[in-house]
Amino acid sequence: MDTFNCLICYHEKQGPVYEVKEMMFGTGERFSYTQCPRCGTIQQLSPPAHMGRYYPVAYYSFSRLHLSTLPVRWMKNFRFFLYRTLGLSLFRPVYGNWLKQLQAGKNDRIADIGCGSGQLLYEMHACGYHHLSGFDPFLEDSVRVARGLDLFKMDLYQIKEAFDVIMVHHAFEHMKDPDSAFAQLAGLLRPAGRLLIRTPISEGEAWTLFREYWVQLDAPRHYFIPSVGAMTLLARRHGLELFRTEFDSTSFQFWASRRYQEGKSLSGIDPAQLPPAEQMQADERKARSLNKVGKGDQAAFYFRKPG
């Protein structure tokens, strides 16, 4: 085996090498990945020096921010009120559980790092959150969306402010150095602050089934895919408590990976090309079953800083 350094546990022996094609846009360019035999982290061996060209305008996180009319914002606020005060799951927005587990108060200073268009923060603003900041190096420019909601063209290491709550939704794996990035995130938390990182994970059944065709590898944009153990190691190393892990994988892991096996990209996909409803429902049931036993292909990790 060639010597290398695992990005998280620093083990010096690598596992088998997998040649993974860029398939989101279908360029077919190949990139080498391996899996650490100690902590299970999957990582890219020789990532491109300049990653910008792999994030074209069509990249999904660059979608335009969709603003709501005043009546719609009132409706969203009332829906969130019903969920938070009465626990009515029928009215739960997609971000409801995240905020509940983070115990995010409406006056907390909250950051979304890798925020894309800022849509998540905008929805939270409509529900009455007052101190929201989004950070993304690929924004066109910094902008104040509304009073109490600002978006900054900035990468993780340029942030100086401290926060009560930090969210990182499928952006952690896009950061070149996970150990350094996690240390920075921990340092940006106020005492008793909470951190949510949602990311693909390497223990999922989808990695075993599909290997180099697994859609969550997303070569070359994903520098690494951690394991649950690797995330626990990072927390312990940088003084945070991992207090909750929720697996939240979906049918995407199956139908999109099968599509890659067939040599088909995800770019400009026609809805008519999606699997039939029966297959999608079966895949969704399987995803839910795997989540229950800790074998989904992505998870939400909740961390807490000592007070």
Secondary structure as a PSIPRED ss2 file (coil, helix, strand):
# PSIPRED VFORMAT (PSIPRED V4.0)

   1 M C   1.000  0.000  0.000
   2 D C   1.000  0.000  0.000
   3 T E   0.000  0.000  1.000
   4 F C   1.000  0.000  0.000
   5 N C   1.000  0.000  0.000
   6 C C   1.000  0.000  0.000
   7 L C   1.000  0.000  0.000
   8 I C   1.000  0.000  0.000
   9 C C   1.000  0.000  0.000
  10 Y C   1.000  0.000  0.000
  11 H C   1.000  0.000  0.000
  12 E C   1.000  0.000  0.000
  13 K E   0.000  0.000  1.000
  14 Q C   1.000  0.000  0.000
  15 G C   1.000  0.000  0.000
  16 P C   1.000  0.000  0.000
  17 V E   0.000  0.000  1.000
  18 Y E   0.000  0.000  1.000
  19 E E   0.000  0.000  1.000
  20 V E   0.000  0.000  1.000
  21 K E   0.000  0.000  1.000
  22 E C   1.000  0.000  0.000
  23 M C   1.000  0.000  0.000
  24 M C   1.000  0.000  0.000
  25 F C   1.000  0.000  0.000
  26 G C   1.000  0.000  0.000
  27 T C   1.000  0.000  0.000
  28 G C   1.000  0.000  0.000
  29 E C   1.000  0.000  0.000
  30 R E   0.000  0.000  1.000
  31 F E   0.000  0.000  1.000
  32 S E   0.000  0.000  1.000
  33 Y E   0.000  0.000  1.000
  34 T E   0.000  0.000  1.000
  35 Q E   0.000  0.000  1.000
  36 C C   1.000  0.000  0.000
  37 P C   1.000  0.000  0.000
  38 R C   1.000  0.000  0.000
  39 C C   1.000  0.000  0.000
  40 G C   1.000  0.000  0.000
  41 T C   1.000  0.000  0.000
  42 I E   0.000  0.000  1.000
  43 Q E   0.000  0.000  1.000
  44 Q E   0.000  0.000  1.000
  45 L C   1.000  0.000  0.000
  46 S C   1.000  0.000  0.000
  47 P C   1.000  0.000  0.000
  48 P C   1.000  0.000  0.000
  49 A C   1.000  0.000  0.000
  50 H C   1.000  0.000  0.000
  51 M C   1.000  0.000  0.000
  52 G H   0.000  1.000  0.000
  53 R H   0.000  1.000  0.000
  54 Y H   0.000  1.000  0.000
  55 Y C   1.000  0.000  0.000
  56 P C   1.000  0.000  0.000
  57 V C   1.000  0.000  0.000
  58 A C   1.000  0.000  0.000
  59 Y C   1.000  0.000  0.000
  60 Y H   0.000  1.000  0.000
  61 S H   0.000  1.000  0.000
  62 F H   0.000  1.000  0.000
  63 S C   1.000  0.000  0.000
  64 R C   1.000  0.000  0.000
  65 L C   1.000  0.000  0.000
  66 H C   1.000  0.000  0.000
  67 L C   1.000  0.000  0.000
  68 S C   1.000  0.000  0.000
  69 T C   1.000  0.000  0.000
  70 L H   0.000  1.000  0.000
  71 P H   0.000  1.000  0.000
  72 V H   0.000  1.000  0.000
  73 R H   0.000  1.000  0.000
  74 W H   0.000  1.000  0.000
  75 M H   0.000  1.000  0.000
  76 K H   0.000  1.000  0.000
  77 N H   0.000  1.000  0.000
  78 F H   0.000  1.000  0.000
  79 R H   0.000  1.000  0.000
  80 F H   0.000  1.000  0.000
  81 F H   0.000  1.000  0.000
  82 L H   0.000  1.000  0.000
  83 Y H   0.000  1.000  0.000
  84 R H   0.000  1.000  0.000
  85 T H   0.000  1.000  0.000
  86 L H   0.000  1.000  0.000
  87 G C   1.000  0.000  0.000
  88 L C   1.000  0.000  0.000
  89 S H   0.000  1.000  0.000
  90 L H   0.000  1.000  0.000
  91 F H   0.000  1.000  0.000
  92 R C   1.000  0.000  0.000
  93 P C   1.000  0.000  0.000
  94 V C   1.000  0.000  0.000
  95 Y C   1.000  0.000  0.000
  96 G H   0.000  1.000  0.000
  97 N H   0.000  1.000  0.000
  98 W H   0.000  1.000  0.000
  99 L H   0.000  1.000  0.000
 100 K H   0.000  1.000  0.000
 101 Q H   0.000  1.000  0.000
 102 L H   0.000  1.000  0.000
 103 Q C   1.000  0.000  0.000
 104 A C   1.000  0.000  0.000
 105 G C   1.000  0.000  0.000
 106 K C   1.000  0.000  0.000
 107 N C   1.000  0.000  0.000
 108 D C   1.000  0.000  0.000
 109 R E   0.000  0.000  1.000
 110 I E   0.000  0.000  1.000
 111 A E   0.000  0.000  1.000
 112 D E   0.000  0.000  1.000
 113 I E   0.000  0.000  1.000
 114 G C   1.000  0.000  0.000
 115 C C   1.000  0.000  0.000
 116 G C   1.000  0.000  0.000
 117 S C   1.000  0.000  0.000
 118 G C   1.000  0.000  0.000
 119 Q H   0.000  1.000  0.000
 120 L H   0.000  1.000  0.000
 121 L H   0.000  1.000  0.000
 122 Y H   0.000  1.000  0.000
 123 E H   0.000  1.000  0.000
 124 M H   0.000  1.000  0.000
 125 H H   0.000  1.000  0.000
 126 A H   0.000  1.000  0.000
 127 C C   1.000  0.000  0.000
 128 G C   1.000  0.000  0.000
 129 Y C   1.000  0.000  0.000
 130 H C   1.000  0.000  0.000
 131 H E   0.000  0.000  1.000
 132 L E   0.000  0.000  1.000
 133 S E   0.000  0.000  1.000
 134 G E   0.000  0.000  1.000
 135 F E   0.000  0.000  1.000
 136 D C   1.000  0.000  0.000
 137 P C   1.000  0.000  0.000
 138 F C   1.000  0.000  0.000
 139 L C   1.000  0.000  0.000
 140 E C   1.000  0.000  0.000
 141 D C   1.000  0.000  0.000
 142 S C   1.000  0.000  0.000
 143 V E   0.000  0.000  1.000
 144 R E   0.000  0.000  1.000
 145 V E   0.000  0.000  1.000
 146 A E   0.000  0.000  1.000
 147 R C   1.000  0.000  0.000
 148 G C   1.000  0.000  0.000
 149 L E   0.000  0.000  1.000
 150 D E   0.000  0.000  1.000
 151 L E   0.000  0.000  1.000
 152 F E   0.000  0.000  1.000
 153 K C   1.000  0.000  0.000
 154 M C   1.000  0.000  0.000
 155 D C   1.000  0.000  0.000
 156 L H   0.000  1.000  0.000
 157 Y H   0.000  1.000  0.000
 158 Q H   0.000  1.000  0.000
 159 I C   1.000  0.000  0.000
 160 K C   1.000  0.000  0.000
 161 E C   1.000  0.000  0.000
 162 A C   1.000  0.000  0.000
 163 F E   0.000  0.000  1.000
 164 D E   0.000  0.000  1.000
 165 V E   0.000  0.000  1.000
 166 I E   0.000  0.000  1.000
 167 M E   0.000  0.000  1.000
 168 V E   0.000  0.000  1.000
 169 H E   0.000  0.000  1.000
 170 H C   1.000  0.000  0.000
 171 A C   1.000  0.000  0.000
 172 F H   0.000  1.000  0.000
 173 E H   0.000  1.000  0.000
 174 H H   0.000  1.000  0.000
 175 M C   1.000  0.000  0.000
 176 K C   1.000  0.000  0.000
 177 D C   1.000  0.000  0.000
 178 P H   0.000  1.000  0.000
 179 D H   0.000  1.000  0.000
 180 S H   0.000  1.000  0.000
 181 A H   0.000  1.000  0.000
 182 F H   0.000  1.000  0.000
 183 A H   0.000  1.000  0.000
 184 Q H   0.000  1.000  0.000
 185 L H   0.000  1.000  0.000
 186 A H   0.000  1.000  0.000
 187 G H   0.000  1.000  0.000
 188 L H   0.000  1.000  0.000
 189 L E   0.000  0.000  1.000
 190 R E   0.000  0.000  1.000
 191 P E   0.000  0.000  1.000
 192 A E   0.000  0.000  1.000
 193 G E   0.000  0.000  1.000
 194 R E   0.000  0.000  1.000
 195 L E   0.000  0.000  1.000
 196 L E   0.000  0.000  1.000
 197 I E   0.000  0.000  1.000
 198 R E   0.000  0.000  1.000
 199 T E   0.000  0.000  1.000
 200 P E   0.000  0.000  1.000
 201 I C   1.000  0.000  0.000
 202 S C   1.000  0.000  0.000
 203 E C   1.000  0.000  0.000
 204 G C   1.000  0.000  0.000
 205 E H   0.000  1.000  0.000
 206 A H   0.000  1.000  0.000
 207 W H   0.000  1.000  0.000
 208 T H   0.000  1.000  0.000
 209 L H   0.000  1.000  0.000
 210 F H   0.000  1.000  0.000
 211 R H   0.000  1.000  0.000
 212 E H   0.000  1.000  0.000
 213 Y H   0.000  1.000  0.000
 214 W C   1.000  0.000  0.000
 215 V H   0.000  1.000  0.000
 216 Q H   0.000  1.000  0.000
 217 L H   0.000  1.000  0.000
 218 D C   1.000  0.000  0.000
 219 A C   1.000  0.000  0.000
 220 P C   1.000  0.000  0.000
 221 R C   1.000  0.000  0.000
 222 H C   1.000  0.000  0.000
 223 Y C   1.000  0.000  0.000
 224 F E   0.000  0.000  1.000
 225 I E   0.000  0.000  1.000
 226 P C   1.000  0.000  0.000
 227 S C   1.000  0.000  0.000
 228 V H   0.000  1.000  0.000
 229 G H   0.000  1.000  0.000
 230 A H   0.000  1.000  0.000
 231 M H   0.000  1.000  0.000
 232 T H   0.000  1.000  0.000
 233 L H   0.000  1.000  0.000
 234 L H   0.000  1.000  0.000
 235 A H   0.000  1.000  0.000
 236 R H   0.000  1.000  0.000
 237 R H   0.000  1.000  0.000
 238 H C   1.000  0.000  0.000
 239 G C   1.000  0.000  0.000
 240 L C   1.000  0.000  0.000
 241 E E   0.000  0.000  1.000
 242 L E   0.000  0.000  1.000
 243 F E   0.000  0.000  1.000
 244 R E   0.000  0.000  1.000
 245 T E   0.000  0.000  1.000
 246 E E   0.000  0.000  1.000
 247 F E   0.000  0.000  1.000
 248 D C   1.000  0.000  0.000
 249 S C   1.000  0.000  0.000
 250 T C   1.000  0.000  0.000
 251 S C   1.000  0.000  0.000
 252 F H   0.000  1.000  0.000
 253 Q H   0.000  1.000  0.000
 254 F H   0.000  1.000  0.000
 255 W H   0.000  1.000  0.000
 256 A H   0.000  1.000  0.000
 257 S H   0.000  1.000  0.000
 258 R H   0.000  1.000  0.000
 259 R H   0.000  1.000  0.000
 260 Y H   0.000  1.000  0.000
 261 Q H   0.000  1.000  0.000
 262 E C   1.000  0.000  0.000
 263 G C   1.000  0.000  0.000
 264 K C   1.000  0.000  0.000
 265 S C   1.000  0.000  0.000
 266 L C   1.000  0.000  0.000
 267 S C   1.000  0.000  0.000
 268 G C   1.000  0.000  0.000
 269 I C   1.000  0.000  0.000
 270 D C   1.000  0.000  0.000
 271 P H   0.000  1.000  0.000
 272 A H   0.000  1.000  0.000
 273 Q H   0.000  1.000  0.000
 274 L C   1.000  0.000  0.000
 275 P C   1.000  0.000  0.000
 276 P C   1.000  0.000  0.000
 277 A H   0.000  1.000  0.000
 278 E H   0.000  1.000  0.000
 279 Q H   0.000  1.000  0.000
 280 M H   0.000  1.000  0.000
 281 Q H   0.000  1.000  0.000
 282 A H   0.000  1.000  0.000
 283 D H   0.000  1.000  0.000
 284 E H   0.000  1.000  0.000
 285 R H   0.000  1.000  0.000
 286 K H   0.000  1.000  0.000
 287 A H   0.000  1.000  0.000
 288 R H   0.000  1.000  0.000
 289 S H   0.000  1.000  0.000
 290 L H   0.000  1.000  0.000
 291 N H   0.000  1.000  0.000
 292 K H   0.000  1.000  0.000
 293 V C   1.000  0.000  0.000
 294 G C   1.000  0.000  0.000
 295 K C   1.000  0.000  0.000
 296 G C   1.000  0.000  0.000
 297 D C   1.000  0.000  0.000
 298 Q E   0.000  0.000  1.000
 299 A E   0.000  0.000  1.000
 300 A E   0.000  0.000  1.000
 301 F E   0.000  0.000  1.000
 302 Y E   0.000  0.000  1.000
 303 F E   0.000  0.000  1.000
 304 R E   0.000  0.000  1.000
 305 K C   1.000  0.000  0.000
 306 P C   1.000  0.000  0.000
 307 G C   1.000  0.000  0.000
